[in-house]
Amino acid sequence: MTPVATSPAAPGARFSDTRRRALLRTARDVADDLAADAITRDQAGKPPIDETTRLREAGLPAALNPPSSGRGTDWRTGCAVIREIAAADSSIGDLLARHYVHAWSGRFYGTHHQAAGLEEESVRERWLWTGAIRSPAPDDDMEGPDLTLRPRTTGYVLNGCRSVDTSVTVADQIVVDAVCAVTGDVLVVRIPPGARGVTIEPAHDRLGQRVAGAGEVVFDRVAVPPGQVLGRRPHDEESTAPFTALAEPALRLALCHVGLGIAEGALTEARDLSRGGRAYRPAAADPDLLLTYGELASAAQTATAVVDRATEVMAQALGAGAQLDAEEPAGVAALVATAETVTAKAALHITARVLELADAPGLDRFWRNARVLTAHRPVAHRLRSIGEHYLNGSHRAVAAAFH
């Protein structure tokens, strides 16, 4: 497996095309490696220590950083890498998706100068990112903060606990938001898991995404120096800067690519089993089986088209940076909510139906993974928000779709 280069081989567009092809080749190599023992690792359900070693050796965490001169990866390519890995092992695709989006945190919440320095360090040190940042919600005050920051002479002290969906035991940076106990501001901070006062409890016996490394992180009087404060997370969507408003939709869209990877992986594995004679019915002799595969392949292609459109629009919005128009994030978020809805439906449908098509141990992991990935995002809630945005152009409705 050849690690992907993190410095340019040629200037301009030629380098970009060359590096994209090299990165996708590396992703395919890693995916093939992960697929070889995916069932065994899913059954073991251990923290992804070995898996992240494979990713680091291939250079993927360093490559999947925001694009800049001579480093990082553009949004379209990053999502393509995530989908490729997710088709082989959706737990690791999930891990990479969250890493990639949280690596953008300096741009979403901080200043341009701060983000540039942070990203340079992230690539140099090959950091693996994870985190859990909550969207602004009207009931924040009613529930009370789960994480609080108390100012001190140099920086803050962080207390509380937060569930994190991936790589809590193997990440280099955990990004969370916490409420300042004095000012009430919501600040986004990055915490090295090895910092004093950080305790991690890995999740055990998950239904799916068992190798993603989920768990709970407890912060007990953790020192947060000023350099680890990335910026403010606004209290509500009205006060959110346009570029900051892309943070949550970007994460959801990256996870759509994980969902697509699950659907594609399930369909490919079932197809290979059918070709190998392990289907319940011989494909060549059963037109109903051919009809079913046609339906499932069409469902996957439909979801792909919707997600690819949202990916293109998101890439353009991210490329606009500080020049992003104030009205654009709502349209981007509406497309992402649509992509999330279509992908969730397709992934759950495809992964359930393939169990009727072929007989093989481990095929059920695709449905379990899709179920866990989509479980906490009610489709009806998103559809109402999309409908209100379509009818009334409501920005609030789109923001509500991500709560």
Buried (B, 14 or more C-beta within 10 A) or exposed (E): EEBBBBEBEEEEEEBBEBBBEBBBEBBBBBBEBBBEEBBEBBEEBBBBEEBBEBBBEBBBBBBBBBBEEEBBBBBBBBBBBBBBBBBBBBBBBBBBBBBBBBBBBBBBBBEEEBBBEBBBEBBEEBBBBBBBBBBBBEEBEEEEBBBBBBEEEEBBBBBBEBEBBBBBBBBBBBBBBBBBBEEEEBBBBBBEBEBEBBEBEBBEEBEBBBBBBBBBBBBEEBBBEEEBBBBBBBBEBEEBBBBBBBBBBBBBBBBBBBBBBBBBBBBBBBBEBBEEEBBEEEBEEBEEBEEBBEEBBEBBEBBBEBBBEBBEBBBEBBEBEEEBEEEBBBBBBBBBBBBBBBBBBBBBBBBBBBBEBBEBEEBBBBBBBBBBBBEEBEBEBBBBBBEBBEEEEBBBBBBBBBB
